[in-house]
Amino acid sequence: MAALRKDGRGLQGLLTGAGLALWCGLALAAQSAPPAPSTAGGDPVFEAQKTAFEALSEADRKAVQDGLVWTGDYNGIVDGAFGKRTRDSILAYQASVRTPTTGILDAAAIGRLAATAQKVKDAVKFQIFVDDKTGVKIGAPLKILDKRSASGASSRLFKADGSISLDLASLNGGEADLAALYQRLGADQAGRKSTLKLSRPDFFVVSWEEGGRKVYARYAKAPVGAPDPNLIRGFMLAYPGQSADFERLAVAIANSFEPFPAPSSPQPAAAASPAPASVKAALSANGLIVAPGKALSAIGSADCPHPMIDGRPAKYLREDAESGLSLIGGATASETQAAAPILAPLSDDLVAVAYGLDEAAARPVLSVTSVAPLVQAAGDAKPLVLASLGADAVGAPLFDRKGALVALVARSSSGPKPVAGVSPRAPHPVVAAADIERFLTGADVAIGSPTADGTSSAGRIAAEKSALVVAIACN
């Protein structure tokens, strides 16, 4: 468990012994009641903090809360919603790392928080998986729970000495009685101290302390319309009561629990219309208009022999195998909009303006995402950035807060898979400004001169650059 202290903060700020029970109450309240209005209404500082938080992408908002769980500052639900608990957790984290306690995290701070959380996750090999015996989706620290056994429709992950265990279960037939299971697990017994007993028609949570151990159990009924509506799935986590280090792991496990994860939906066939807005499978990359009729991208003819922009055929004007850059003709924008790009080196606070696929509408949608550069290791072929970007963000431009182009997202052989339709924050290789400058100079594309303009918000940059970013489809 000493690995949990690698973030340099020791036990300061870790969840209290009642932290998991508190999380349970929050989770149940969130699922059984409509959202309550903010108690901080009328507080201009709180409203400014809330506005800044809600301007982040959903993936970034959840990444902040998840990161704060792993630093020990947050014991709430990772849902991307901003409230007093999230605000206070951000303030506590900022105080602990000795940065100004503003309650607002910029892209660089989010990147550092995510990197700190990832180190702690890596130290305990925390992985989210779908159990093949029960169908439960859950996260677990596999370095600690390094043993596994299975019996029928149940699985157990446990520590070799038996002090910590995570039991997963899928119940049907006579066993699938949620009310009876709640009564059995929640029954008062000699030597047991109940810490939480909450029941709802479709799920329940109970927790207790017994024999120096804490136990937390949660079970849920299959959703309406499921193939087997009587099926019940759940988990039970048991660990030493004095293990303060394990409290945040318990909250992380609880946050990751999905009793009935949605199956991956098959890709629908492409529509007959040539417009990329109606062709789900066609979105392949992004491009940035750098001159009238010319878009800079990082996709090439080997991967996309017949590119299309705005539903019209486009063509490659120039390609560079070493950098992966390409110049594609056929992009449309006014000459005023297609001004010569201004280049700048990678810096801490960046935004990506990129098209991604809207799964529900089956069309590309433009969004802005915070980006943080990562330290480049000796073996990295290209610089890396941390961002929530999908596989179709290849060629998406990254801007600094003065609006200068600092990089393009490069093609990668592997990338993170979306979770519940949201791309998680992950490292992405990029083509930096120096390579872009060499490529554009060789293609006789003018490069603008730096300006003394001040910094801009992510929203303003998105508004200024959105007309220059194009979705590239492959025919």
Secondary structure, 3 states (H helix, E strand, C coil): CHHHHHHCCCCCCCCCCCHHHHHHHHHHHHHHCCCCCCCCCCCHHHHHHHHHHHCCCHHHHHHHHHHHHHHCCCCCCCCCCCCHHHHHHHHHHHHHCCCCCCCCCCHHHHHHHHHHHHHHHHHHCEEEEECCCCCCEEEEECCCCCEEEEECCEEEEECCCCCCEEEEEEECHHHCCHHHHHHHHHCCCCCEEEEEEEECCCEEEEEEEECCEEEEEEEEECCCCCCCCCCEEEEEEEEECCCCHHHHHHHHHHHHCECCCCCCCCCCCCCCCCCHHHCHHHEEEEEEEEECCEEEECCCCCCCCCEEECCEECEEEEECCCCCCEEEECCCCCCCCCCCCCECCCCCCEEEEEEEEECCCCEEEEEEEEEEECCCCCCCCCCEEEECCCHHHCCCEEEECCCCEEEEECCCCCCCCCECCECCCEEEEEEEHHHHHHHHHHCCCCCCCCCCCCCCCHHHHHHHHHHHEEEEEEC
